[in-house]
């Protein structure tokens, strides 16, 4: 089980928990504003862009080439950007906080 927090553009903190699927699916199922997931989680739209802290980014890892290409389409990308459709819900992300980019 993983419990995480999403911080929206309006600085609302939304705490959610889950044990399977992607972080995007978890956010969508819990109505996190700014996580649209228009492509359904196949890494082809960048509507689930999030920012991680530097420490959490190291734990989650860097995006692969396809995800990096999608992130390049977003004007607000940083070195700590990820698409949450590419992050699996697991104990590895328990306690992390993700800032919604959109």
Long-range contacts (C-beta under 8 A, 24 or more apart in sequence): 1-91, 1-94, 2-89, 2-90, 2-91, 2-92, 2-93, 2-94, 3-94, 3-95, 4-93, 4-94, 4-95, 4-96, 4-97, 4-98, 5-96, 5-97, 5-98, 6-32, 6-35, 6-50, 6-97, 6-98, 6-99, 6-100, 7-97, 7-98, 7-99, 7-100, 8-32, 8-33, 8-34, 8-100, 9-33, 9-34, 9-100, 9-102, 18-89, 19-89, 20-89, 21-88, 21-89, 22-84, 22-85, 22-86, 22-87, 22-88, 22-89, 23-48, 23-50, 23-84, 23-85, 23-87, 23-88, 23-89, 23-93, 23-98, 24-48, 24-83, 24-84, 24-85, 24-87, 25-85, 25-89, 26-89, 27-84, 32-100, 33-100, 34-100, 34-101, 34-102, 35-84, 35-100, 35-102, 36-102, 37-85, 39-85, 41-85, 42-85, 43-67, 43-70, 43-83, 43-85, 43-86, 44-70, 45-70, 46-70, 46-71, 46-73, 46-74, 46-83, 47-102, 48-83, 48-84, 48-85, 49-74, 49-76, 49-77, 49-81, 49-82, 49-83, 49-84, 49-100, 49-101, 49-102, 50-81, 50-82, 50-83, 50-84, 50-98, 50-99, 50-100, 50-101, 51-78, 51-80, 51-81, 51-82, 51-98, 51-99, 51-101, 52-80, 52-81, 52-82, 52-96, 52-98, 52-99, 53-80, 53-96, 53-97, 54-80, 56-93, 56-96, 56-97, 56-98, 57-82, 59-92, 59-93, 59-96, 60-87, 60-92, 60-93, 60-96, 74-101, 76-101, 76-102
